[in-house]
Amino acid sequence: MSARVTMYSRPGCHLCDEAREVVAAVCAKRKVAWEEVDISADAALTSEYGEQIPVVLIDGEVHGFWRVDPARLDRELKRKR
């Protein structure tokens, strides 16, 4: 079973732009689908993650926030396969 990757972000976030590129590349390499969720449309998500975005979750658990380390994300996705 493949891991589920979610990235919480919001428009105008330069760290989100950088993280999106890393997540997309690593997920493509591992053939893992991922989704991006705009937290600005959800008050609860904004309250929970507003100061930490981008936040990357794997299978619903926080993997990391702010900067995404491609090697670390790759290792975790490899382990989950």
Secondary structure, DSSP 4 states (H G I P E B T S, - for coil): ----EEEEE-TT-HHHHHHHHHHHHHHHHHT--EEEEEGGG-HHHHHHHTTT-SEEEETTEEEEESS--HHHHHHHHHHH-
